[in-house]
Amino acid sequence: MRYLFAFFLLVSTALAQGWQPVRETVPEPVREFRAAWVATVFNLDWPSKAGLPAEEQKAELLRIIETASRLRLNAIILQVRPNGDALYNSRLEPWSAWLSGPGTNPGYDPLAFALAEAHRRGIEVHAWFNPFRATISNREVGRGHISRSKPGWLLKAGSTTMLNPARAQARGHVLRVIMDVVKRYNIDGVHLDDYFYPYPPHHRVADGRTPAQRRAAIDSFVQELYRQVKAAKPHVRVGISPFGIWQPGYPASVQAGVNAYEDLACDARKWIAQGWVDYLSPQLYWRCEGPQSFPALMQWWSSINPSRPVWPGIASVRIDSKEDPGRKASEIGRQIAYSRSLARQSCGQFFWSWKSLGTNRGGVQKQLQRFYTSLAIPPAMPWSDSSRPARPSVQASHTSNGCTLSWEGEARKWVVQVGSKGRWFTLDILPGSCRRITLPPRIANTLDRIAIRPISPTGMSGEPGVLAR
């Protein structure tokens, strides 16, 4: 009887506050992919140095995630395999030296920790793999590293060694490594960088292959990676970040010092045209004006396949840098605005790299705050799965702590939208496991509409459950 009385008291309180379910149109939330690369190689972004205690590593990573949330980013691209090693609990490769020393268990699983904390804050985590780099600058590696177990698979490129992409066994090993992460972790994406074959002057590695044969090997790898990822988990987004110029002469107005097509075996135009990736993020690290014009390159890349997005890589690291003296943070704002103006299917930007954002180099955070005025969710992938989640059933109850919303339904994410006098705002983005949120009185008392919108694993938006008073 005591519990029955409490139930009727809860219902009567909700009714007294006037919240009732209604069917009405709610504007779609903002769609934009806003990501930063978090590099672990050479401890560029995280952890700040190798060998830190686990709690310090966690605290640093949590600060990155919390700051990204405050800046209204919605994805971090976390480097989990910098050179044949792992920043996660792997059965196939040793722990990365950039964590706690070569092959040393850091005492926790960084990828699992990042996923839990980022998803709690509505931020995606994309696992970034360097597919073929094996060793760097003669740095020590852990027991079981591929350079020790399969030295015959390696190619020498200056002070670096790499797995030979032309060897089917080497490609197969990399695919097994990536698919192990896809299957065991709740990642949102698989991301590859631009190191397929080495950059000049080490691009002529002695492998006996022509540039065309190398491209064929990399093409085969990219196609098979996409096939396997989508067969296992269609919602996992697959993207590649190639060098910013496909090859010299494309477009004709820009100058190129690197021929990525010939030297790196990187035919990114073919990959997106064939639908072997869900997006490209070419490294457009140059200014808007100059021999490598950001607008000219962005126009060219965005014209390849109108049905798949190109989200530019933007060099926040070059603000006030020795590499590009005099570059101001305002250049970042110009490039965000220009990329938005060209977006056919969806908007997005990647920032290289996290440290420049986290340390607010040149005041870049003000530029992000200027353009990222509301929360956004990543664009959908209808080509993977266009089905939409069902409308959730939403209820509201009032307590001394505010208005508690609870709902039933299934989704990858929930978008909490609130309205007042005809204006709607995105208040929060929650993981699919969440079914309850409490709005404090200072927020709840200003509202006349509340909506809980389901988002499918591939980002498709469902009809929201709406309450009105």
C-alpha positions in Angstrom: 0.0 0.0 0.0 2.9 2.4 0.8 4.3 2.0 -2.7 0.9 2.4 -4.3 0.4 5.7 -2.5 3.8 6.9 -3.6 2.9 6.0 -7.2 -0.3 8.0 -7.2 1.5 10.9 -5.5 4.1 10.9 -8.3 1.4 10.8 -11.0 -0.6 13.6 -9.4 2.5 15.7 -9.0 3.3 15.4 -12.7 -0.2 16.2 -13.7 -0.3 19.2 -11.4 2.7 20.6 -13.2 0.9 20.3 -16.5 3.3 18.2 -18.5 1.3 16.1 -21.1 2.4 14.1 -24.1 1.7 15.7 -27.4 2.4 15.1 -31.1 4.0 18.1 -32.7 6.8 18.9 -35.1 10.2 19.5 -33.4 13.0 21.0 -35.5 15.9 18.6 -36.3 19.0 19.1 -34.1 22.1 20.7 -35.8 24.2 18.2 -37.8 28.0 18.7 -38.0 31.0 16.5 -37.4 33.4 18.3 -35.0 36.5 16.4 -34.2 40.0 16.7 -33.0 42.9 14.3 -33.5 44.4 13.1 -30.2 47.9 11.8 -31.1 49.7 9.4 -28.9 52.9 8.9 -31.0 55.8 10.8 -29.4 53.3 11.7 -26.7 52.2 14.6 -28.9 48.8 15.1 -27.3 48.3 12.3 -24.7 49.7 11.1 -22.4 52.0 14.1 -21.8 54.8 11.6 -21.3 55.3 7.9 -21.1 55.4 6.2 -17.7 52.9 8.3 -15.9 50.8 6.4 -13.2 47.5 5.2 -14.4 45.5 7.7 -12.4 47.5 10.6 -14.0 47.0 9.2 -17.5 43.3 8.9 -16.8 43.1 12.5 -15.4 44.8 13.9 -18.5 42.5 12.0 -20.8 39.4 13.0 -18.9 40.5 16.7 -19.1 40.7 16.3 -22.9 37.2 14.8 -23.0 35.7 17.4 -20.7 37.3 20.3 -22.6 36.1 18.9 -25.9 32.6 18.8 -24.4 32.8 22.4 -23.3 34.0 23.4 -26.8 31.0 21.6 -28.3 33.1 19.1 -30.2 31.3 15.8 -30.7 34.2 13.4 -31.6 37.8 12.6 -30.7 40.0 10.7 -33.0 42.1 8.7 -30.5 45.3 7.2 -31.9 45.2 3.6 -30.5 47.8 2.0 -32.8 50.7 4.4 -33.6 53.3 1.8 -34.7 52.4 -1.8 -34.5 51.4 -1.5 -30.8 48.3 -1.0 -28.8 46.7 1.6 -26.4 44.1 -1.0 -25.5 44.1 -4.5 -24.2 45.2 -6.5 -27.3 45.8 -10.2 -27.8 47.6 -9.5 -31.1 50.1 -6.7 -30.3 52.0 -5.4 -27.3 51.2 -2.4 -25.1 52.5 0.8 -26.6 55.7 2.3 -25.4 54.1 5.7 -25.4 51.9 4.6 -22.5 54.0 3.0 -19.8 57.0 1.7 -21.6 57.5 -1.0 -24.3 55.0 -3.8 -23.7 54.2 -2.6 -20.2 50.6 -2.9 -19.0 49.5 0.5 -17.8 47.1 -1.0 -15.3 43.8 -0.1 -17.1 42.4 -0.1 -20.6 42.7 3.5 -22.1 40.3 2.8 -25.0 37.6 1.4 -22.7 38.1 4.3 -20.3 37.9 6.9 -23.2 34.7 5.3 -24.6 32.9 5.3 -21.2 33.8 8.9 -20.3 33.2 10.3 -23.8 29.9 8.5 -24.5 28.7 9.7 -21.1 29.2 13.3 -22.4 27.7 12.7 -25.9 31.1 12.5 -27.6 32.1 9.8 -30.1 35.4 8.0 -30.0 36.9 7.0 -33.3 39.8 4.5 -33.1 42.7 5.8 -35.2 45.1 3.3 -36.6 48.4 3.8 -38.4 48.1 0.7 -40.5 51.7 -0.1 -41.8 54.2 1.8 -39.6 56.1 -0.6 -37.4 59.0 1.1 -35.6 60.1 4.7 -35.3 63.6 6.2 -34.8 64.9 2.8 -33.5 62.6 3.1 -30.4 62.3 0.0 -28.4 59.1 -2.1 -28.8 57.5 -4.8 -26.6 57.7 -8.5 -26.7 55.6 -10.0 -29.5 55.9 -6.8 -31.7 55.5 -7.6 -35.4 59.0 -6.3 -36.1 60.3 -9.1 -33.9 58.0 -11.9 -34.9 57.9 -11.2 -38.6 61.0 -9.3 -39.6 60.7 -10.6 -43.1 57.5 -8.5 -43.6 59.3 -5.2 -42.9 60.6 -2.5 -45.2 63.3 0.0 -44.2 62.5 3.7 -44.7 65.2 5.9 -43.1 64.9 5.5 -39.3 61.4 4.0 -39.7 60.4 0.5 -40.6 57.0 -0.4 -42.0 55.0 -3.5 -42.8 55.1 -4.2 -46.5 51.6 -3.4 -47.8 52.3 -5.5 -50.9 52.5 -8.6 -48.8 49.0 -10.2 -48.4 50.1 -11.6 -45.0 51.0 -8.1 -43.7 47.7 -6.6 -44.9 45.9 -9.6 -43.3 47.6 -8.9 -40.0 46.5 -5.2 -40.0 43.0 -6.2 -40.9 42.9 -8.7 -38.0 44.1 -6.0 -35.6 41.5 -3.5 -36.6 38.7 -5.9 -36.7 39.6 -7.1 -33.2 38.9 -3.6 -31.9 35.8 -3.2 -34.0 34.3 -6.5 -32.6 35.4 -6.0 -28.9 34.9 -2.3 -28.3 31.9 0.0 -28.7 33.8 2.4 -31.0 32.0 4.8 -33.2 34.5 4.8 -36.1 37.7 3.4 -37.6 40.1 6.1 -38.8 43.3 5.7 -40.9 45.9 8.4 -41.4 48.0 9.2 -44.5 51.0 6.9 -43.9 50.5 4.1 -46.4 53.9 4.3 -48.0 56.6 6.7 -46.6 56.8 10.4 -47.5 59.8 11.5 -49.6 62.7 11.2 -49.4 62.1 7.6 -48.2 59.2 6.8 -50.5 61.4 4.6 -52.9 61.6 1.7 -50.4 63.2 -1.3 -51.9 60.2 -3.6 -52.4 60.4 -4.2 -56.2 56.9 -2.8 -56.8 55.9 -0.1 -59.3 53.7 2.8 -58.1 50.7 1.2 -59.8 51.3 -2.1 -58.0 51.6 -0.3 -54.7 48.3 1.5 -55.3 46.6 -1.8 -56.2 47.7 -3.2 -52.9 46.5 -0.3 -50.9 43.2 -0.2 -52.8 42.7 -3.8 -52.0 43.3 -3.1 -48.3 40.9 -0.2 -48.1 38.2 -2.0 -50.0 38.5 -5.1 -47.8 38.7 -3.1 -44.6 35.4 -1.3 -45.5 33.7 -4.6 -46.3 34.7 -6.3 -43.1 33.8 -3.4 -40.8 30.4 -3.0 -42.4 29.7 -6.7 -42.3 30.5 -6.7 -38.5 29.0 -3.4 -37.5 27.3 -1.3 -40.2 27.1 1.8 -37.8 30.9 2.0 -37.4 32.0 4.9 -39.5 35.1 4.3 -41.7 37.2 7.3 -42.7 40.7 8.2 -44.0 42.7 11.3 -43.7 44.9 11.6 -46.9 47.5 14.2 -47.8 45.6 17.4 -48.8 46.5 17.3 -52.5 45.5 14.1 -54.4 48.3 14.7 -56.9 49.9 17.7 -58.6 47.5 19.4 -61.0 44.3 18.6 -59.1 43.2 21.3 -59.0 45.4 23.1 -61.5 45.5 26.3 -59.5 47.5 24.8 -56.5 51.1 23.8 -56.1 52.1 20.4 -54.7 55.4 19.5 -53.2 54.3 15.8 -52.6 52.7 13.4 -55.1 50.5 11.4 -52.7 49.1 9.3 -55.6 52.5 8.2 -56.9 54.7 8.3 -53.8 52.3 7.3 -51.0 50.1 5.0 -53.1 47.2 7.0 -51.9 44.3 7.1 -54.4 41.8 8.7 -52.0 39.7 10.0 -54.9 39.0 6.4 -56.0 38.2 5.3 -52.5 35.4 7.8 -51.9 34.2 7.6 -55.5 33.8 3.8 -55.1 32.1 4.2 -51.7 35.0 2.4 -49.8 34.9 5.0 -47.1 32.2 6.9 -45.3 34.1 10.1 -45.4 37.5 11.6 -46.2 39.3 14.2 -44.1 42.1 15.5 -46.4 44.8 17.4 -44.5 44.1 20.9 -45.8 46.6 22.5 -43.5 47.3 25.6 -45.7 45.9 29.1 -45.5 42.9 30.4 -47.5 45.3 32.5 -49.6 48.5 31.1 -51.2 49.9 28.5 -53.6 47.9 25.8 -51.7 44.6 27.5 -51.4 42.3 26.0 -48.8 39.1 27.1 -50.7 40.4 25.8 -54.1 41.3 22.4 -52.5 38.1 22.2 -50.6 36.1 22.8 -53.7 38.0 20.0 -55.6 37.7 17.4 -52.8 34.0 18.1 -52.2 33.1 17.6 -55.9 34.3 14.0 -56.1 31.3 12.2 -54.6 28.4 14.4 -53.6 26.8 11.5 -51.6 29.7 11.0 -49.3 31.2 13.9 -47.2 34.6 15.4 -47.2 35.4 17.1 -43.9 38.7 19.1 -44.0 41.6 18.6 -41.7 42.3 22.1 -40.3 45.8 23.0 -38.9 45.1 24.7 -35.6 48.6 23.6 -34.7 50.0 26.2 -37.1 48.5 29.2 -35.3 51.5 31.4 -34.2 53.9 28.7 -35.3 57.4 28.6 -36.6 56.1 26.7 -39.5 53.7 29.4 -40.5 54.6 32.7 -38.8 51.8 35.2 -38.4 48.9 32.8 -38.8 46.1 33.9 -36.6 43.3 31.9 -35.0 40.9 33.9 -37.2 42.1 31.7 -40.1 40.4 28.7 -38.4 37.1 30.6 -38.3 37.4 31.4 -42.0 38.0 27.8 -42.9 35.1 26.5 -40.8 32.8 29.0 -42.5 34.1 28.0 -46.0 33.7 24.3 -45.3 30.1 24.9 -44.3 29.4 26.9 -47.4 30.4 23.9 -49.6 28.8 21.1 -47.6 26.4 19.2 -49.9 25.4 16.4 -47.6 26.8 17.4 -44.3 29.2 19.7 -42.5 32.3 18.8 -40.6 35.8 19.8 -39.5 38.8 18.0 -38.0 41.5 19.8 -36.0 45.1 18.9 -35.9 45.7 18.5 -33.2 44.3 18.4 -29.7 47.0 20.2 -27.9 46.6 23.4 -29.9 42.9 23.4 -28.9 43.4 22.4 -25.3 46.0 25.1 -24.7 43.9 27.7 -26.6 46.7 28.6 -28.9 46.3 32.1 -30.2 42.8 32.3 -28.7 41.5 29.5 -31.0 38.8 28.6 -28.5 37.0 31.9 -29.1 36.8 30.9 -32.8 35.2 27.6 -31.9 32.8 29.3 -29.5 31.9 31.8 -32.3 31.0 29.0 -34.7 29.9 26.2 -32.5 27.0 28.1 -30.8 24.9 25.0 -30.1 25.4 21.3 -29.6 25.5 19.2 -32.8 25.3 15.5 -33.6 27.3 13.9 -36.4 25.6 13.5 -39.8 23.8 10.3 -40.6 25.0 7.5 -42.9 21.8 6.4 -44.7 23.9 4.4 -47.1 24.7 2.0 -44.3 21.2 1.7 -42.8 18.4 4.2 -43.4 16.0 2.8 -40.8 14.7 5.1 -38.1 14.2 4.4 -34.4 10.7 4.4 -32.9 9.3 7.3 -31.0 10.0 6.9 -27.2 7.4 7.1 -24.5 8.3 10.0 -22.3 7.1 10.9 -18.8 7.9 13.8 -16.4 7.8 14.0 -12.6 8.7 16.8 -10.3 10.7 16.6 -7.2 12.6 19.2 -5.0 15.6 18.6 -7.4 13.6 19.7 -10.5 11.9 17.9 -13.4 12.9 14.3 -13.9 12.3 12.9 -17.4 12.2 9.2 -18.0 11.5 7.3 -21.2 11.3 3.9 -22.8 12.8 3.0 -26.2 15.9 2.0 -28.1 18.5 4.2 -29.6 22.2 4.7 -30.1 21.9 8.2 -28.7 19.2 10.5 -27.2 19.0 14.2 -28.0 17.3 16.2 -25.3 15.6 19.2 -27.0 13.8 21.9 -25.0 11.4 24.7 -26.1 10.2 28.0 -24.9 7.8 30.3 -26.6 8.3 28.6 -30.0 12.1 28.5 -29.8 13.9 25.1 -29.6 17.3 24.3 -28.2 19.4 21.2 -27.9 20.1 20.8 -24.2 22.0 17.5 -24.1 23.1 14.4 -26.0 23.0 11.2 -24.0 24.2 7.6 -24.7 21.6 5.0 -25.7 21.9 3.3 -22.3 20.5 6.4 -20.6 16.8 6.5 -19.8 16.5 9.3 -17.3 17.6 12.9 -16.8 16.7 15.6 -14.2 16.4 19.2 -15.3 17.1 21.7 -12.5 14.4 24.1 -11.6 16.2 27.1 -13.1 15.9 25.3 -16.5 12.7 23.4 -16.1 10.7 26.4 -15.0 11.5 28.3 -18.2 10.2 25.7 -20.5 6.9 24.9 -22.2 8.1 22.0 -24.3 10.5 19.0 -23.8 11.4 16.4 -26.5 13.5 13.2 -26.3 14.7 12.3 -29.8 16.1 8.9 -30.7 19.1 8.6 -33.0 19.8 5.3 -34.7 23.3 3.7 -34.7 23.9 5.1 -38.2 22.7 8.6 -37.1 19.2 8.5 -38.5 16.8 10.7 -36.6 13.5 9.2 -35.2 10.3 11.0 -34.2 10.8 12.5 -30.7 8.6 11.9 -27.7 7.3 15.4 -26.8 5.8 16.8 -23.6 4.0 20.2 -23.4 2.4 22.3 -20.7 
